[in-house]
Amino acid sequence: MKCTVQIAAGALKEIRALPADARKEVGIVIDKLGSDPRPVGARKIAAIPDCYRVRSGVYRIVYTVKDKVLSVSIVTVGHRSEVYRGLRDKIRRRT
């Protein structure tokens, strides 16, 4: 199943702010989400429907999956200690 991957403008800004090596690793993980939106290691975020997170080192990629339209939307990318703060509001604004 091949999905389209959309990156929210805010998430793109967060990716650009990452160190170069982390940005490369995050890019690889995001590319793989197009072919497998729920890879091994991805975890569902319980409080938010259709929302998942996947690890890339100390960074987390939070995304939503819409199976009916085969779409993955990257909501936010950030350090594990900060990425979940205000997540509900980010999802409402970016999806």
C-alpha positions as CSV (number, residue, x, y, z in Angstrom):
1,M,0.0,0.0,0.0
2,K,1.6,3.3,-1.1
3,C,0.5,6.4,0.7
4,T,1.0,10.0,0.0
5,V,3.1,11.8,2.7
6,Q,2.2,15.4,3.5
7,I,4.3,17.5,5.8
8,A,2.7,20.4,7.6
9,A,4.4,23.7,7.2
10,G,5.2,23.8,10.9
11,A,6.6,20.3,10.9
12,L,8.8,21.3,7.9
13,K,10.1,24.2,9.9
14,E,10.9,21.9,12.9
15,I,12.7,19.5,10.6
16,R,14.8,22.2,9.1
17,A,15.8,23.3,12.7
18,L,17.2,19.9,13.5
19,P,21.0,19.2,13.4
20,A,22.1,17.9,9.9
21,D,22.6,14.3,11.0
22,A,19.3,14.1,12.8
23,R,17.5,15.8,9.8
24,K,18.9,13.0,7.5
25,E,17.7,10.2,9.8
26,V,14.2,11.8,10.2
27,G,14.0,12.2,6.4
28,I,14.7,8.5,6.0
29,V,12.0,7.5,8.5
30,I,9.5,9.9,6.8
31,D,10.2,8.4,3.4
32,K,9.5,4.9,4.7
33,L,6.2,6.0,6.1
34,G,4.9,6.3,2.5
35,S,5.2,2.6,2.0
36,D,4.4,1.4,5.5
37,P,2.4,3.9,7.7
38,R,2.6,1.7,10.7
39,P,6.2,0.4,10.8
40,V,7.6,-1.8,13.5
41,G,8.2,0.5,16.5
42,A,5.4,2.9,15.7
43,R,3.1,3.5,18.6
44,K,-0.5,4.8,18.6
45,I,-1.1,7.9,20.7
46,A,-4.0,6.7,22.7
47,A,-5.8,10.0,23.4
48,I,-5.9,11.1,19.8
49,P,-7.7,9.1,17.0
50,D,-5.5,7.9,14.0
51,C,-2.4,9.5,15.5
52,Y,0.9,7.7,15.8
53,R,4.5,8.4,16.7
54,V,7.7,6.8,15.5
55,R,11.2,7.2,16.9
56,S,14.3,8.5,15.2
57,G,17.0,8.6,17.8
58,V,16.0,11.1,20.5
59,Y,13.5,12.7,18.1
60,R,9.9,11.7,17.6
61,I,7.8,12.1,14.4
62,V,4.1,12.5,15.2
63,Y,1.7,11.8,12.3
64,T,-1.8,10.9,11.4
65,V,-3.0,8.2,9.1
66,K,-6.1,8.3,6.9
67,D,-6.6,4.8,5.5
68,K,-9.5,5.7,3.3
69,V,-7.5,8.2,1.2
70,L,-4.1,6.5,1.7
71,S,-2.6,9.6,3.3
72,V,0.0,10.2,6.0
73,S,0.3,13.7,7.5
74,I,3.3,14.6,9.5
75,V,2.1,16.8,12.3
76,T,5.2,17.6,14.3
77,V,8.8,16.6,14.7
78,G,10.8,17.3,17.8
79,H,12.9,16.1,20.7
80,R,11.3,13.4,22.8
81,S,11.1,15.7,25.9
82,E,9.1,18.4,24.0
83,V,7.2,16.9,21.1
84,Y,4.1,16.0,23.0
85,R,3.5,19.4,24.6
86,G,0.4,21.0,23.1
87,L,-0.1,18.1,20.7
88,R,-3.9,18.2,20.5
89,D,-3.8,21.9,19.5
90,K,-1.1,21.2,16.8
91,I,-3.2,18.4,15.3
92,R,-6.3,20.6,15.2
93,R,-4.4,23.4,13.4
94,R,-2.3,21.2,11.0
95,T,-4.7,18.6,9.8
